[in-house]
Structure formats: C-alpha cells, structure tokens
Amino acid sequence: MKRQGFARVTPGIGPNVGEEEVRQLWADGNASIKGTLIKDLYVEPLDSYSGTFDAQSCAYENARFEGCTFDHVDFSDSTFADVEFKSCRFIACEMSRSWLNRVDFASCSAPGISFEKGRLTGVSVADSQMSFANLSECSVIGLRVRSTNLSEASFARARLLKLELADVDLTRAAFHGAPLGGVDLSECRIAGIGLSANLREIRGAIIDETQAIDLMGYLGVKIRGYEQ
C-alpha cells in the first residue's frame, strides 16, 4: 500500500472550538465546524424518545476527532473535508448520503456504520472495526483499507474505483452489483462473500491460490484433497 492517510489536517491543531460550542452548533442546525481538535467528546441522544442525536447537514473541515464516542448520532447529508477520526467509537451511527473527501479513520470502532448512497473520495480506514458497515450504492473514488474488519459489510451496487485493501476481513461481505475488477484481494479474507449467480463481480479481481479454492464452491466444484 501507498501512504496511509488522505486528510490534510493542520499539524498540531488545537481545540479552537469547545465542546459546548460544538453542541450548540449542532442544536442550531447546519453547523460548520472547522479548524479544531475535538477530544474525548461523548454524544448520545438527548432523551430516550428521540432515538438519535441529530447532526445532519453539517460541514466539517480541517478537524481532528480523538477518543470521541458517538452514540446513535445521525451525520447524514453532511460534508467532511480533511477530517481525521482517531480512536473514536461509533455506535449505530449514520453518515448516509454524506460526502467524505480526504477523511481518515484510525483505530476506530464503528460496527454497523452506514455510508449508504454516500460519496467517498480519498478515505482511509486503518486498524478499525467496521463489521456490518453499509456502503451500498456508494460512489467511491479512492478508498484505502488496512488491518480492518469489514466482515458482513454491504457494498451492494457500489461504484468502486481505486479500492486498495490489505489485511482486511471481508468474510461474508456482500458485493452484489459492485464490480471488483482490478482490485487486489490477495491479502484479504473473502470466505463466503456475496456475489451474483454469474460471479460477474469477481471477474478481473486479483486473488491467491487459496482464495481460488474457496471460490470454486460457487461453481459447485470440489477439489480432491480440499474437501471439508
């Protein structure tokens, strides 16, 4: 893999926007949060009836989030430009229909996070937990994933360009309608991945010998010596 991250966050950026100011910006709606470090923030629904915390239709630029917890936070329809998430926890969060442009996730826990129908241009994910993530119908131009769990994630009908994967768990991930031609899967775990009946998604992908044996099962073929 090439360099790990895409985000161009100001080196040594400080906490120029306080926690209460961030919360007020969200409360006012259509927030613009830029040029700041936000650390150890905990966000959860305001009451037990709302279900989610509304952070929709906001703009984030040149920002770093460290050690934050977002519990049922809805970031849908937002834009993220030059943003880093480091050691953050996302619990049942939405980023659907959002544009992530030069955004890095490092050592984050975000099982089930949704990017559905979003636009990802220059996004890196490293050492993270994103099982069951939803990237269905995403437009992706530049997604770099390393040492990350994406098992049972959905990439259904996604447009995947410049996808780089290394040591990624794609066990039972669904790729129906998302072509993988030219993508190097040789360092990934792909057992049980979801493909169309004609296997068109996997055509042109790069795999190793062991993975080829796994994929033979889709053809109803058994190889002597590898029966389980």
Backbone bond lengths (Angstrom), bond angles and torsions (degrees), N, CA, C in turn:
res aa  C-N    CA-C-N  psi(-1)  N-CA   C-N-CA  omega(-1)  CA-C   N-CA-C  phi
1 M - - - 1.458 - - 1.531 110.78 -
2 K 1.329 114.59 155.55 1.447 119.85 177.95 1.531 108.49 -83.31
3 R 1.319 116.28 -160.45 1.463 118.93 179.24 1.514 109.32 -54.27
4 Q 1.317 115.62 153.77 1.459 119.43 -168.32 1.525 113.59 -79.85
5 G 1.327 117.98 -47.75 1.453 119.41 -171.22 1.517 114.90 -106.24
6 F 1.321 115.16 165.50 1.458 122.73 177.84 1.525 112.30 -113.80
7 A 1.332 117.40 -30.92 1.468 121.43 -171.20 1.526 111.86 -62.03
8 R 1.310 115.36 137.93 1.464 122.39 177.52 1.525 108.78 -110.73
9 V 1.319 114.15 72.74 1.460 120.45 -179.65 1.526 108.51 -90.98
10 T 1.320 116.60 139.66 1.459 121.40 -179.08 1.523 110.60 -55.07
11 P 1.339 118.62 123.95 1.473 120.70 178.85 1.530 111.22 -58.15
12 G 1.319 115.80 137.27 1.457 120.48 178.39 1.516 114.43 67.03
13 I 1.317 116.80 22.09 1.462 120.62 -179.52 1.530 110.51 -57.87
14 G 1.330 116.44 141.39 1.458 120.72 -177.11 1.518 112.73 -107.69
15 P 1.334 115.71 176.96 1.478 120.91 -179.93 1.522 111.01 -79.46
16 N 1.318 116.73 77.25 1.463 121.52 -175.85 1.524 113.08 -81.06
17 V 1.334 116.19 -12.76 1.467 121.22 176.40 1.526 107.51 -124.82
18 G 1.317 117.43 122.00 1.458 121.26 -177.01 1.520 113.17 -76.08
19 E 1.332 114.98 165.35 1.459 120.86 -177.82 1.520 111.40 -60.82
20 E 1.322 117.84 -44.38 1.456 120.08 -178.72 1.527 111.43 -66.52
21 E 1.337 115.51 -34.66 1.464 118.93 178.00 1.529 110.62 -66.59
22 V 1.337 115.85 -39.56 1.465 119.96 177.20 1.522 110.35 -60.81
23 R 1.326 116.12 -46.82 1.461 119.54 -179.91 1.527 111.58 -62.65
24 Q 1.330 117.42 -37.17 1.458 120.35 179.36 1.523 110.85 -68.11
25 L 1.340 116.45 -39.08 1.457 120.42 177.60 1.524 110.71 -61.22
26 W 1.328 116.40 -43.13 1.459 119.77 176.69 1.524 111.10 -63.03
27 A 1.316 116.42 -41.80 1.468 120.15 -178.88 1.531 111.46 -63.81
28 D 1.324 116.51 -33.93 1.466 120.89 -179.50 1.525 111.86 -75.28
29 G 1.339 116.30 -21.99 1.466 120.52 179.73 1.513 112.66 86.53
30 N 1.333 115.78 153.79 1.471 122.35 178.88 1.530 111.61 51.77
31 A 1.318 116.15 44.37 1.457 121.40 -175.95 1.522 111.69 -67.59
32 S 1.328 115.35 152.04 1.456 122.62 171.77 1.522 107.04 -124.72
33 I 1.334 115.87 111.14 1.459 121.22 -176.88 1.520 107.73 -117.03
34 K 1.319 116.85 116.35 1.459 119.08 -174.66 1.528 110.96 -146.60
35 G 1.331 114.84 156.85 1.463 121.75 173.51 1.503 114.24 60.94
36 T 1.341 117.41 46.90 1.462 118.16 -175.89 1.524 112.79 -153.18
37 L 1.323 115.27 154.56 1.454 123.62 167.99 1.518 107.80 -99.72
38 I 1.320 116.13 130.86 1.462 121.20 176.16 1.520 107.09 -122.31
39 K 1.330 115.57 118.30 1.463 120.27 -170.68 1.524 111.35 -123.70
40 D 1.338 114.97 138.75 1.477 122.24 173.46 1.524 113.37 57.28
41 L 1.309 117.08 32.05 1.459 121.48 177.65 1.528 109.38 -80.50
42 Y 1.320 116.94 137.03 1.471 121.55 176.33 1.514 107.64 -119.03
43 V 1.333 116.17 120.23 1.461 121.06 -177.92 1.518 109.20 -123.28
44 E 1.319 117.06 129.06 1.457 122.49 178.73 1.525 108.14 -142.32
45 P 1.328 118.41 166.22 1.472 119.97 177.82 1.520 111.76 -53.91
46 L 1.308 115.96 144.58 1.461 120.87 -176.29 1.513 112.52 -67.10
47 D 1.331 116.66 -28.66 1.457 119.81 177.86 1.525 108.19 -150.93
48 S 1.299 115.92 169.45 1.467 120.61 -174.06 1.522 112.97 -72.75
49 Y 1.338 117.54 -9.40 1.459 120.80 -176.76 1.518 112.67 -96.02
50 S 1.334 117.82 -26.96 1.463 120.36 -175.24 1.521 112.24 -70.61
51 G 1.328 117.44 -31.96 1.462 120.62 177.93 1.506 114.56 83.93
52 T 1.343 117.54 -42.59 1.459 121.09 178.80 1.527 110.28 -137.76
53 F 1.319 114.46 159.43 1.463 120.59 173.07 1.520 107.04 -94.29
54 D 1.313 118.00 125.88 1.458 122.81 -174.20 1.527 110.94 -85.03
55 A 1.357 115.40 109.46 1.466 121.18 173.31 1.524 108.88 -126.41
56 Q 1.328 116.46 33.90 1.454 122.03 -174.97 1.526 112.10 -74.47
57 S 1.342 113.80 157.88 1.473 122.80 171.49 1.527 112.31 54.43
58 C 1.333 115.89 43.12 1.459 120.88 178.85 1.534 110.32 -111.04
59 A 1.322 116.14 165.01 1.461 121.62 178.37 1.519 109.39 -120.74
60 Y 1.336 115.73 129.69 1.462 122.11 179.58 1.524 107.73 -123.06
61 E 1.320 116.72 127.26 1.466 119.90 -176.37 1.531 110.10 -143.95
62 N 1.331 115.42 134.60 1.467 120.63 178.44 1.529 110.37 50.25
63 A 1.340 115.57 59.93 1.468 120.50 -176.06 1.522 110.03 -136.30
64 R 1.313 115.08 148.94 1.461 121.39 177.04 1.521 108.71 -127.00
65 F 1.334 115.97 126.81 1.465 122.85 176.34 1.526 107.50 -109.24
66 E 1.320 117.00 123.37 1.466 121.63 -178.95 1.524 110.43 -125.75
67 G 1.328 115.60 129.65 1.457 120.41 174.72 1.515 114.61 61.47
68 C 1.320 117.35 26.71 1.466 121.03 -178.07 1.531 110.68 -91.07
69 T 1.316 115.90 152.69 1.460 122.01 174.45 1.518 108.77 -120.83
70 F 1.328 115.19 123.97 1.465 121.74 178.22 1.524 107.36 -114.52
71 D 1.302 116.48 108.15 1.461 122.66 -175.28 1.531 109.39 -105.15
72 H 1.356 116.01 109.09 1.464 121.62 -178.94 1.530 111.02 55.41
73 V 1.318 116.41 49.43 1.465 122.01 178.19 1.530 108.94 -99.49
74 D 1.313 116.61 132.79 1.457 122.35 -179.62 1.524 109.45 -103.11
75 F 1.357 115.83 104.73 1.460 122.73 178.03 1.530 111.58 -97.23
76 S 1.302 118.62 15.30 1.465 121.98 -173.85 1.526 112.19 -55.02
77 D 1.344 115.20 149.67 1.469 122.69 175.00 1.524 112.86 61.05
78 S 1.334 116.62 28.21 1.464 120.89 178.94 1.526 110.45 -105.49
79 T 1.326 116.06 168.90 1.454 121.51 174.82 1.531 108.80 -121.44
80 F 1.325 114.84 135.52 1.454 121.76 178.65 1.534 107.43 -124.47
81 A 1.321 117.39 118.40 1.459 121.45 179.55 1.523 109.27 -129.24
82 D 1.332 115.56 122.02 1.466 121.06 -177.52 1.526 110.80 55.24
83 V 1.332 113.53 65.08 1.467 121.30 -178.19 1.525 109.32 -128.04
84 E 1.321 115.81 137.26 1.462 121.71 176.13 1.526 109.97 -116.90
85 F 1.337 115.79 134.44 1.463 122.22 170.65 1.520 106.75 -115.61
86 K 1.326 116.40 116.27 1.463 120.86 -177.93 1.524 110.07 -122.36
87 S 1.337 115.94 125.26 1.472 121.96 178.31 1.530 110.81 53.60
88 C 1.321 116.30 41.39 1.468 121.04 178.65 1.523 110.06 -101.75
89 R 1.319 114.80 155.55 1.460 121.32 179.45 1.519 109.12 -119.46
90 F 1.321 115.91 126.49 1.460 122.44 178.49 1.524 107.90 -114.83
91 I 1.318 117.03 119.67 1.464 121.75 179.73 1.523 108.35 -111.48
92 A 1.332 116.21 111.63 1.473 121.92 178.03 1.528 111.28 50.25
93 C 1.329 116.27 52.30 1.467 121.02 -177.56 1.523 112.01 -101.60
94 E 1.328 114.96 154.46 1.464 122.88 -179.58 1.522 110.00 -117.17
95 M 1.347 115.09 133.18 1.461 121.31 166.96 1.529 108.74 -129.11
96 S 1.312 116.03 29.35 1.458 121.67 -177.13 1.532 110.91 -59.94
97 R 1.336 114.66 141.91 1.471 122.93 176.95 1.524 112.46 60.94
98 S 1.323 117.10 18.38 1.465 120.52 178.48 1.525 110.41 -93.27
99 W 1.314 115.68 158.82 1.465 121.76 175.45 1.516 107.93 -108.32
100 L 1.328 115.74 117.30 1.457 122.35 176.81 1.515 107.89 -107.43
101 N 1.322 116.99 109.29 1.461 122.90 -176.40 1.528 108.96 -119.33
102 R 1.314 116.55 111.54 1.469 123.82 -175.30 1.538 109.41 57.87
103 V 1.331 114.17 70.43 1.468 122.24 -178.84 1.525 108.91 -127.15
104 D 1.340 116.17 135.15 1.465 121.87 -179.29 1.524 110.83 -119.61
105 F 1.336 115.54 134.20 1.457 122.83 171.11 1.524 107.17 -114.08
106 A 1.330 117.67 121.01 1.460 121.41 -179.62 1.525 109.86 -128.83
107 S 1.327 116.12 125.37 1.465 122.11 178.41 1.524 111.37 53.82
108 C 1.324 115.79 46.25 1.463 121.13 -179.67 1.525 111.03 -106.60
109 S 1.322 115.48 152.78 1.459 122.36 173.51 1.523 107.67 -112.97
110 A 1.344 115.93 114.97 1.459 119.26 -176.17 1.522 111.16 -146.46
111 P 1.330 118.12 53.45 1.465 118.95 179.21 1.526 110.98 -62.24
112 G 1.321 115.54 133.70 1.459 120.05 177.18 1.511 115.70 78.16
113 I 1.324 118.62 5.56 1.462 119.71 179.99 1.532 109.50 -62.00
114 S 1.318 116.90 142.58 1.460 120.94 -177.23 1.521 111.61 -112.26
115 F 1.347 114.65 126.19 1.459 122.56 171.76 1.534 109.44 -113.35
116 E 1.302 117.58 17.85 1.465 122.81 -170.55 1.530 111.78 -50.26
117 K 1.337 114.72 132.03 1.467 123.59 178.28 1.528 111.77 61.38
118 G 1.332 116.47 21.78 1.447 120.24 179.12 1.520 112.28 -89.55
119 R 1.312 115.29 176.98 1.460 122.54 178.07 1.528 107.63 -122.14
120 L 1.321 116.50 120.43 1.459 121.99 -178.78 1.519 108.80 -117.69
121 T 1.323 116.56 113.18 1.459 121.34 179.97 1.531 108.53 -126.38
122 G 1.309 115.87 99.27 1.455 119.81 -177.99 1.513 111.42 80.12
123 V 1.342 116.47 68.98 1.470 121.99 179.67 1.522 108.59 -124.53
124 S 1.323 116.57 133.58 1.461 120.47 175.89 1.520 109.79 -120.09
125 V 1.333 114.69 143.73 1.465 121.81 177.91 1.523 106.64 -132.90
126 A 1.329 117.54 122.96 1.458 120.80 -177.20 1.521 110.85 -135.61
127 D 1.327 115.27 137.69 1.469 121.65 174.21 1.524 111.79 51.73
128 S 1.313 115.97 46.12 1.462 120.33 -173.57 1.521 112.38 -126.91
129 Q 1.333 113.97 164.42 1.461 122.53 178.15 1.533 108.05 -112.44
130 M 1.343 115.54 108.83 1.464 120.02 179.99 1.526 111.13 -133.77
131 S 1.315 116.42 36.49 1.454 118.84 176.13 1.531 109.62 -59.39
132 F 1.342 116.02 147.61 1.460 123.51 -179.77 1.531 113.09 64.78
133 A 1.333 118.40 13.34 1.468 120.00 176.62 1.523 110.20 -61.30
134 N 1.320 115.80 148.70 1.465 120.89 -178.96 1.525 109.28 -112.25
135 L 1.340 115.78 107.95 1.463 121.99 174.36 1.521 111.02 -114.96
136 S 1.312 116.49 25.36 1.457 120.91 -179.56 1.530 111.06 -60.59
137 E 1.327 114.95 136.26 1.460 122.85 176.41 1.527 113.33 59.38
138 C 1.323 116.80 24.54 1.462 120.51 175.70 1.524 110.57 -79.76
139 S 1.312 115.33 150.84 1.455 121.65 169.83 1.523 107.23 -103.47
140 V 1.329 116.59 113.24 1.462 121.47 -173.12 1.524 110.23 -117.85
141 I 1.322 116.01 122.03 1.456 121.12 172.30 1.524 107.11 -129.42
142 G 1.326 115.92 89.86 1.461 120.46 -178.72 1.513 112.15 99.20
143 L 1.343 115.41 84.19 1.466 121.57 175.49 1.520 107.16 -129.12
144 R 1.321 116.64 119.90 1.454 122.88 -176.36 1.529 108.41 -117.72
145 V 1.338 116.90 116.25 1.465 121.39 -175.52 1.526 109.09 -123.45
146 R 1.335 115.97 130.98 1.463 120.92 -178.34 1.524 110.04 -137.73
147 S 1.342 115.60 136.45 1.471 121.94 173.99 1.528 111.46 47.51
148 T 1.318 115.23 54.82 1.472 121.10 -173.72 1.524 110.56 -136.37
149 N 1.323 115.12 146.48 1.460 121.74 177.23 1.526 109.27 -93.24
150 L 1.344 116.04 111.53 1.457 122.44 174.21 1.524 109.90 -119.44
151 S 1.325 115.93 28.55 1.459 119.11 -179.55 1.529 110.31 -61.44
152 E 1.323 115.31 139.25 1.456 123.76 178.53 1.531 113.31 60.51
153 A 1.329 116.25 20.10 1.464 120.17 173.38 1.523 109.19 -74.46
154 S 1.325 116.84 158.48 1.463 121.30 178.11 1.521 110.53 -113.73
155 F 1.340 115.38 123.51 1.459 123.02 173.63 1.535 109.72 -114.10
156 A 1.298 117.37 20.92 1.468 121.59 -173.07 1.522 111.30 -54.77
157 R 1.331 115.45 128.15 1.457 124.16 176.01 1.522 113.15 59.29
158 A 1.333 116.84 22.38 1.461 120.34 176.94 1.527 110.23 -80.59
159 R 1.309 116.01 150.61 1.468 122.17 174.29 1.526 106.29 -99.73
160 L 1.330 116.24 111.16 1.459 121.11 -170.73 1.524 110.74 -113.70
161 L 1.321 116.68 104.98 1.457 122.46 176.72 1.527 109.06 -119.24
162 K 1.323 115.99 140.06 1.469 122.15 179.55 1.529 110.69 56.83
163 L 1.322 115.02 51.22 1.465 121.88 178.38 1.522 108.94 -94.82
164 E 1.342 117.31 121.28 1.455 122.97 -179.26 1.526 109.11 -119.96
165 L 1.334 116.30 125.91 1.454 121.36 -175.52 1.522 110.46 -130.27
166 A 1.321 117.27 132.70 1.461 121.95 176.09 1.528 109.09 -143.50
167 D 1.329 115.40 123.74 1.463 121.26 -179.60 1.530 110.79 54.81
168 V 1.324 115.39 54.03 1.466 121.43 -178.61 1.527 108.61 -115.20
169 D 1.314 116.18 133.48 1.466 121.52 177.23 1.529 108.25 -88.33
170 L 1.338 115.80 107.63 1.464 122.10 178.55 1.523 111.12 -109.65
171 T 1.318 116.31 22.32 1.459 120.25 -178.91 1.534 110.91 -54.33
172 R 1.315 115.86 124.06 1.471 123.89 177.99 1.529 113.56 60.39
173 A 1.335 117.24 19.59 1.463 119.81 173.50 1.527 109.03 -71.28
174 A 1.319 116.88 147.04 1.467 121.83 -175.98 1.521 110.58 -102.45
175 F 1.345 115.62 125.42 1.460 121.44 -179.69 1.531 111.72 -121.46
176 H 1.292 118.19 24.57 1.462 121.15 -177.94 1.536 110.25 -58.47
177 G 1.317 116.00 120.71 1.458 120.39 178.80 1.510 114.27 76.64
178 A 1.351 118.42 14.38 1.468 122.32 179.76 1.529 108.49 -122.52
179 P 1.338 119.00 93.30 1.465 122.16 -176.41 1.529 112.57 -59.68
180 L 1.345 115.44 138.68 1.467 122.41 -179.34 1.524 111.71 -114.16
181 G 1.308 117.25 19.00 1.455 120.77 -179.97 1.528 111.81 -56.95
182 G 1.342 116.62 127.96 1.455 121.56 179.36 1.515 115.00 85.55
183 V 1.333 117.98 -7.62 1.467 121.39 -179.02 1.525 109.31 -83.73
184 D 1.318 116.93 131.72 1.464 122.51 179.04 1.528 109.09 -85.65
185 L 1.330 115.06 108.88 1.463 121.43 179.34 1.519 112.07 -103.34
186 S 1.319 117.82 6.33 1.460 121.53 -168.96 1.521 113.91 -65.37
187 E 1.338 117.76 -21.08 1.465 120.68 178.94 1.522 112.03 -101.56
188 C 1.328 117.01 12.31 1.463 121.03 -175.60 1.520 111.37 -111.12
189 R 1.320 115.04 162.08 1.456 121.58 172.88 1.519 107.46 -99.12
190 I 1.340 115.55 117.04 1.460 119.49 -171.95 1.527 112.94 -121.13
191 A 1.327 117.40 16.19 1.463 119.57 -179.11 1.524 110.83 -58.68
192 G 1.323 115.64 130.87 1.452 120.94 175.06 1.511 115.52 73.77
193 I 1.344 118.93 15.96 1.461 118.69 -179.04 1.529 110.23 -63.90
194 G 1.323 115.41 148.27 1.455 120.88 -177.36 1.508 111.73 -86.03
195 L 1.339 116.43 121.64 1.452 123.12 179.98 1.522 109.42 -132.18
196 S 1.323 116.40 159.86 1.459 120.41 175.32 1.527 109.82 -68.92
197 A 1.313 116.28 164.16 1.463 121.04 -176.11 1.524 112.72 -59.45
198 N 1.337 116.87 -31.34 1.466 119.25 -179.65 1.532 113.12 -91.72
199 L 1.320 116.82 4.83 1.473 123.67 175.82 1.527 113.04 59.36
200 R 1.311 118.02 24.83 1.466 119.38 -175.04 1.528 112.96 -64.35
201 E 1.330 117.14 -26.82 1.470 119.19 -177.84 1.523 112.49 -64.34
202 I 1.327 117.72 -32.90 1.459 121.61 -173.10 1.535 112.50 -88.44
203 R 1.316 117.06 -7.95 1.455 119.91 -177.86 1.525 111.45 -63.27
204 G 1.323 116.08 128.15 1.455 120.83 179.50 1.511 114.46 86.83
205 A 1.340 117.74 -5.03 1.470 120.57 176.77 1.527 109.82 -74.23
206 I 1.317 116.73 157.29 1.465 122.46 -179.85 1.521 108.70 -101.82
207 I 1.340 116.50 120.80 1.461 121.23 -179.57 1.519 109.33 -133.07
208 D 1.344 116.82 167.30 1.457 119.65 176.95 1.528 109.50 -100.99
209 E 1.341 116.34 178.84 1.459 121.11 -174.39 1.525 112.34 -61.40
210 T 1.324 116.43 -42.26 1.462 119.70 -179.51 1.524 111.53 -62.44
211 Q 1.316 116.19 -41.31 1.463 119.82 178.93 1.529 111.30 -66.65
212 A 1.323 115.78 -34.41 1.463 119.42 177.54 1.522 110.69 -61.34
213 I 1.325 115.92 -38.70 1.459 120.39 177.69 1.524 110.17 -64.72
214 D 1.338 116.86 -41.08 1.471 120.20 177.19 1.516 111.35 -59.99
215 L 1.340 116.67 -40.12 1.459 120.36 -176.24 1.523 113.05 -75.14
216 M 1.329 116.98 -17.38 1.461 119.40 178.72 1.524 111.39 -61.15
217 G 1.320 115.90 -26.05 1.458 119.68 179.41 1.518 112.62 -60.92
218 Y 1.352 116.85 -28.84 1.459 120.21 178.67 1.528 111.47 -66.66
219 L 1.332 115.94 -23.33 1.462 120.87 179.96 1.520 111.96 -92.06
220 G 1.329 116.53 -0.50 1.457 120.31 -177.47 1.506 113.57 71.82
221 V 1.347 116.01 23.10 1.461 121.56 -178.09 1.512 109.76 -105.72
222 K 1.336 116.46 138.79 1.462 122.62 175.11 1.526 109.16 -113.24
223 I 1.322 115.37 138.35 1.463 120.73 -179.41 1.522 108.60 -105.08
224 R 1.319 115.77 125.87 1.449 120.23 -178.43 1.536 109.72 -58.26
225 G 1.306 114.98 132.85 1.453 120.38 179.33 1.515 113.42 95.62
226 Y 1.389 116.05 -11.98 1.462 119.83 179.89 1.529 111.92 -119.12
227 E 1.336 116.89 10.95 1.452 118.85 177.84 1.504 110.70 -66.36
228 Q 1.328 115.66 141.49 1.454 120.12 179.36 1.523 109.63 -104.99
